[in-house]
Structure formats: C-alpha cells, structure tokens
C-alpha cells in the first residue's frame, strides 16, 4: 500500500511539472503584446488623421515681452 501511495505521489508530481511547463503564461503574454501592438497602430493612425498642431514660438516686433 505504501508503494502505491508513493508511486501515485510521484506520478502526480511528474504530471504537474509537465503541465506547468507549458502553462498559459506565454500565451497570455503573447496575446497581451499583440493587443498592445494593435492598440499602438490604431492610436498612430488616429493621430495621423488629425490636423497637426503647430506651435510657433518665433518672436517678432509685435510679440515682444515687456
């Protein structure tokens, strides 16, 4: 009986290590990075569609600081 319990424990330990080796962490990270890349692409496309904001800090005679 003790041998059966020991072998069952060993099999459970081996099976759990095999299952955990191919865990969903890599797939989840890959999905997250793909979603992030898509989000960045959509943001860049949206920003290019807008009119650019031009800041002109050139000073002339009319815009002198007092």
C-alpha positions, 0 to 999 in steps of 0.5 A: 500500500505504501508503494502505491501511495508513493508511486501515485505521489510521484506520478502526480508530481511528474504530471504537474511539472509537465503541465506547468511547463507549458502553462498559459503564461506565454500565451497570455503574454503573447496575446497581451503584446499583440493587443498592445501592438494593435492598440499602438497602430490604431492610436498612430493612425488616429493621430495621423488623421488629425490636423497637426498642431503647430506651435510657433514660438518665433518672436517678432516686433509685435510679440515682444515681452515687456 
